[in-house]
Amino acid sequence: MFLLKSSKFCTTALLLALMFSPFSFYGQENEQTQFFELENGLKVFLYEKHTLPLVNFAFAVNLGSKDESEETNGLVHILEHYILFRGTKFRSGDEISRDTRRHGAYFNAHTGRDLAFFELTLPSEYVDFALKNQKEILFNLKITQEELDEEKQVILEEISQIEDDPKKYATSLVYQNLFENHPYQRPIYGKREIVEAVTVGQIEKFYKSYFVPSNCALAVVGDFKMKEMEEKIREIFRDLKNNGFTPQKFEKVKPLKKNVEIEKVMDVNIAYLIIGVLGPDYNHPDQYAINVLTEILGRGINPMLNYPLRGRRRLVETISMSYGSYMYGGCILIYLTLDPKKIKYAKQETIRFLKKVRSENFSKKDFLGENQLYAWDFLESAKNQLKFKVHQSQERGLLLATSIARFTLLNKDPNRGSYLENIEKITSSNLREVSGEYLSKGRYVSVAIIPKKKKQ
């Protein structure tokens, strides 16, 4: 089966999913995994896994909306599309599409705040094609004005679709205000006026600066022989030149100075309320406790937010929660759908609840005597859910490869250890500590999407 598409919007849910996979095995000394770096700086991680006769390739480029400026916001998204759909110095976009289809491949790409990803899954007998194809489309792009103009129209249509989607639009507004005065503030999909005006020269300059081997990581997961795959990669990619590129470094996201409350009217039948607070970054040890806390509050079997919001007063219809971690900061989001008349009260109850989470009990061990018999063990339930998600994600080879590539470029802690081991260490005290640090300080961004008033 052949699938060719572009990820339209990099959500925090995807980023959360990508966190689960690599920590369970990364760094273990066994014959199934191997890390090496080519002389030109390309970082490679191999994970031999014979459950299916498929091989998954994930290229990560250290290039995201963080690397753009107010004058170039949207260029990474354009490049992602162009690489996915257009031609190179050697083949046209149509030829690449036919060749990929002929090899039974799935091909996709994503733009994020930190990184851009290019993925390919295909039968294991076609690994030579996969490696050569990815090298060609990533490092031999040919940009023409005609194709750029065509791709601009596609991007502009995507921007319109995002602006018409209440949840995506509200999430984007939360990010833009939560990361105020930081490069993460800029929308991933770009600004309409910049996309419309961008030139071939601007795109080429951006492309040649960032698409170099020392700024990339390749993760390969699937049905292959370790030694043979290493030899192929070294042979195919060794002629790429390292131009001495040094990635930019940025400051950490700074705390909000005040609360931000936004209300937008859209053509919807129900109200949407999204509340965001800052969270720990990708390399901060608090991320494990926040993962568990997010599961407890808004994602698990019996989320704690149900009690104040869906109890007797029935303030909301649905609740979900996510945590996205990035190189220089993180974001904790609460998504609610509700009657627009209840927005004020739902927001008040949510903020009130977040402020008092630091005094909650999460484990049976927090209770004394026979009270333990009647207490719901939120902590143990959340850990079990996370364990299940880890093992489930490891069965998805492409998700695993993308996660490893992300980990390879973003991780700065050589002694990080296993994700599951770090989750298992979390206690109720840890949850109360991170609640006090991230949820109880009263600084938040809320975006409410309300329906248009109906004409009488």
Secondary structure, DSSP 8 states (H G I E B T S, - for coil): --EE-------HHHHHHHHHSGGGTTT--STTEEEEE-TT--EEEEEE--SSSEEEEEEEES--GGG--TTTTTHHHHHHHHHHHS-BSSS-HHHHHHHHHHTT-EEEEEE-SS-EEEEEEEEGGGHHHHHHHHHHHHHSB---HHHHHHHHHHHHHHHHHHHH-HHHHHHHHHHHHHTTTSGGGS-TT--HHHHHH--HHHHHHHHHHH-SGGGEEEEEEESS-HHHHHHHHHHHHTTS----------------SS-EEEEEEES-SSEEEEEEEEE--TT-TTHHHHHHHHHHHHTSSS-TTHHHHHSTT---SEEEEEEEE-SS-EEEEEEEEE-GGGHHHHHHHHHHHHHHGGG---SGGGS-TTHHHH---HHHHHHHHHHHHHHHHTT-HHHHHHHHHHHHHH---TT---HHHHHHT--HHHHHHHIIIIISS---EEEEEEE-----
